[in-house]
Amino acid sequence: MSGEIKVLKISPTTGSDVTMGDSGDKFTFTSGSEIDLTGVTKTGFPAGGLSVAQTFRENADHTNGATSIVIGAANFEEADQAGYTALPTSGGITQSSGVFTFPSTGRYLVLASVRSSQAVTTYSYTNIQYSSNSGGAWTTQSQGVMMYHVIATYADNQCHAVVDINDISTDRVRVTFDSANTTITVYGDSAFNETYITLIKLA
């Protein structure tokens, strides 16, 4: 059935409510039309803003012991200091040995910061990596590099990337830290963020 009704105003015959359509009905607005809700009290709309925002951190110092490590393979926790609350408070991003699993598909901003120092002149890389097959193979999405010119130099090595999570059963993210020397110390603390990874769902 099709037809067209043109009116300037619809008002209830009694009471204060107007019901539009029945359950399952679909209302389509023509391209170029405009809905003006200025000054209108709006209820029932989905909550706006971000739906996922979480930070995980190393909670103790450790020495690499290898030229490549996964941040969070040990000594890892979700931040819990005063002023931090995970979004959502439950059912969000989880991690196992530094490999992150996501609660829903979408585009996520990944921010990584690794604090370190070394006993020799060398370099280090911080890498954000993505896997579409549950960690079977990894692709580097972003890389930050630091050159230690002075012995015992402290450095915050940072990088970020936007990662598209298409399948929550197989898509994974991790952060690795690579260096030319195995005695670089990576710093962590259980009271505040030193080496940490923040993940935010954008869309």
N, C-alpha and C positions, 0 to 999 in steps of 0.2 A: 504494500500500500504506500502510495506517495501522495504528497499534497503540500500546500504552502499556506501558512497563516501569517499575516502581518499585523502586528499590534504595537502600540507604543508603551503599554503597561499591562502587567498581569497582577491582579490583587486577589486575595482570598474572599470568598463570599461571606464566610464567618470566621471567627477566630483570628489567628495571626500567622498561620503557616500556609505555604503553597507547596504542593507535592508535584515534582516534575518526573513523569514517567514511572515505569514499574521496574522491579528487580530484573537485571540483565539488560535493560535498555542502554543504548549508547547514544550520546549526544555529540555530534560532529560540528565543529566550527570551521567556516570557510576560511581558506588561506587569505591573510590580510585583514581579517576581522580583529577586533580588540575587545578585551574584557577589562573594564575599569572597576577595581574594588577599593578605590580610594575612600577612606572613612568607614568602610564596612567591617563589622565584627565577623571574623572568620574562624570557624571551628571545624574540627575533623580532618584538617590537612595533615599530611605527614610532617614529622618534626624536621626542621631544617638544620643546616650545619653539618659538620663532619660526623661520620658514624664510627670510625676507627682511628685511634691515635694512641700509640703505646711506645714505651721506651724500655729497652733491655740493656743490661750492663755487666761487664766483668766486675766481680765483687771482691777480687784479691789480685795482688801482683803475681806475675809469673814470668819466667824466662822462656823464650821461644823453645829452645831445644831442637828446633828444625828450621829450615829456611822458608817453610810455608806452613801456616797454621790457620785453622778456622776460628774466628773470634767467637767465643761462647762455647767451644768444645768442652771447656771445663770452667768452673768458677763463674757461672752465669746466672742471672736472676732478673726478674722484672723490677724496675725501679719502685721503691716504696717509701721514699722520704716524704716528710710533711710537704703539702702543696702539690703532690702528684696523685692523680687518680686516673687509672686506665679507662679508656673509652673503647668499647663498652666495659662495664665493670666485670662482666663475665661473658664467656663465649666468643672472645676476640682472637687475636693472633696468638699462636702457641709456637714453642720452639723445642727442639730436641738436639742437643749437642751443637747448638748454633745454627741449625737449619730451621727456617721459619715456614709454618703452615698457615694458610689464610682462611678466614671464616666465610668469605664471599668473594665472588669475582669482581673485577674492577681495576682501576689504575691506582697504584700505591706509590707514594713518595718515600724513598728509603734514604735516610741520612745516617752516615757512619762517621765516627770520630774515634781514632785510636791514639792514645797517649803512650809514648815510649821513650826510652833512652838507651844508649849503647856505650860500649867500652872501647870501640874502635871507629875509625872513619869508614863509613859505609852508607848504604841507602836502604830505603824500605818503600813498599807499595801497599796501599790499602785498596782492596777490590770489592765491589758489589757484584755478586754473581747470581745468575738466574738459571733454573733448570725446569724444563717442561716434562721431564720423565722421572720425577721423584728422586732426583739426585744422580741419575745414571750418567748424565753429562752436564757440564756447566759452561755457561757463556758469560764472559765479563761484560757488564753493562757500563761500569764507570770505574775510574782508577785515580787515586791520589798518590803522589810520590813525594818523598822527603829525603834529602841528602844531609847526612850528619857530617859537617865539616870540622866540628870540635868534639873531642871526646867528652862523654857525659852530658851531651846536649839533650835537653828535653824537647819533645816535639809532639804536636797534635796534628796527626795526619788525617785529612778529611776528604770525603767525596759524597756525592749524592746521585740518585738516578730515579726516574719514573719507570716502574715496571708494570706491565699489563698482565694481570692474573686472569687467565681464561678458563682454567679448570682447577678447582680447589683440591681435587684428589691427586693431581700430579705436579702442579706448578709449585716451585719452591724458590726461596731466596736465602743466600748466606753472604757473609762478609769474610774475606780472607786477608791475612797479613803476611806479606812476603818480604824477606830480607836476604842480603848476601852473607849475613853472619848469624849464627845460632845463639848468640849470647845477648841479644837485644831483650830488654825487659819491657813487657807490656803491663801498664798500670791499671789497677781496678780498685774499687772501694765499695763497701756495702752501705755507706752513708750518703754518697753523692756520686754523680756521673763523672768518670774519668775516661774510660773506654766504653763507648755505648753506641747503640743503634736505635734510631727512632723510625717508626713506620706509621704513615698517615694515609688513610684512604681518601683520595681526591674525588673520585667519581665511579 
